[in-house]
Amino acid sequence: MAEHVPEFKGYGKSENRRASDKMAREAWGKELRFGIEVLNKQLNANSKLGDSKKQVAQTVIGKLNLLVEDFDQLAGDISLFRAKDLNEDDIEAIVTLDLNLLTRSTAIKEKAIRTSREIASSPSWDREVDELYNKIKDLDETWKRRGRLMSSIGA
């Protein structure tokens, strides 16, 4: 994570955990916000989008916005922040999920860019949007897994 977020200090020391968690969330959110921006531009500028395609695009943007809102919320007083010591397996599991979330967020941003370049009337646009939505579902599931792990550590 430190390669992608230079200020990231990790979860080994309890005094670094909250800041590292916040930095990781900000990195994921940044990627998704860019994807939302690109999709919104296409949605607003593309007169070739029919009502059903506009609705699909708005659904995708809405789902991305919900994830960004989740990432923006403070993690609260989860057991990860209360735990004095974490074992290496727990730290590795959290960082692995953090990297997965970053990778998936970046993939969503890149897919949003590709989707926005497609001509809305072409059949490939539908496929691109479907693939984008599947990536969003994968990200959401990874986010939920991370939440369960973070809550279970030290409990």
Residue pairs with C-beta under 8 A, 6 or more apart in sequence:
1 8
1 10
1 20
1 24
1 95
1 98
1 99
1 102
2 8
2 9
2 10
4 27
4 99
4 102
5 23
5 24
5 26
5 27
7 19
7 23
8 20
8 23
8 24
9 16
9 19
9 20
10 16
10 20
10 91
10 95
11 17
11 20
11 21
11 80
11 86
11 90
11 91
11 94
11 95
12 86
12 91
14 81
14 83
14 84
17 80
17 81
18 75
18 81
21 75
21 80
21 81
21 150
22 74
22 75
24 98
24 101
24 102
25 71
25 72
25 75
26 71
27 102
27 105
28 71
28 101
28 102
28 105
29 68
29 71
29 72
29 105
31 102
31 105
31 106
31 108
31 109
32 64
32 67
32 68
32 71
32 105
32 108
32 109
33 68
34 109
34 112
35 64
35 108
35 109
35 111
35 112
35 113
36 61
36 64
36 65
36 68
36 112
38 109
38 112
38 113
38 116
39 57
39 60
39 61
39 64
39 112
39 115
39 116
40 61
41 116
42 49
42 57
42 115
42 116
42 120
43 49
43 54
43 57
43 58
43 61
46 120
48 119
48 120
48 121
49 57
49 120
50 120
53 120
53 125
53 126
53 129
56 129
57 129
59 133
60 129
60 132
60 133
60 136
63 133
63 136
63 140
64 108
64 136
67 136
67 139
67 140
67 143
70 143
71 143
75 81
75 150
78 150
78 151
79 150
79 151
79 152
79 153
79 154
79 155
80 86
80 94
80 150
80 151
80 153
80 154
82 154
83 153
83 154
84 154
86 153
86 154
90 149
90 153
93 149
94 146
94 149
94 150
94 153
97 142
97 145
97 146
97 149
98 146
100 142
101 139
101 142
101 143
101 146
104 135
104 138
104 139
104 142
105 139
107 135
108 132
108 135
108 136
108 139
111 128
111 131
111 132
111 135
112 132
114 128
115 125
115 128
115 129
115 132
118 124
118 125
118 128
119 125
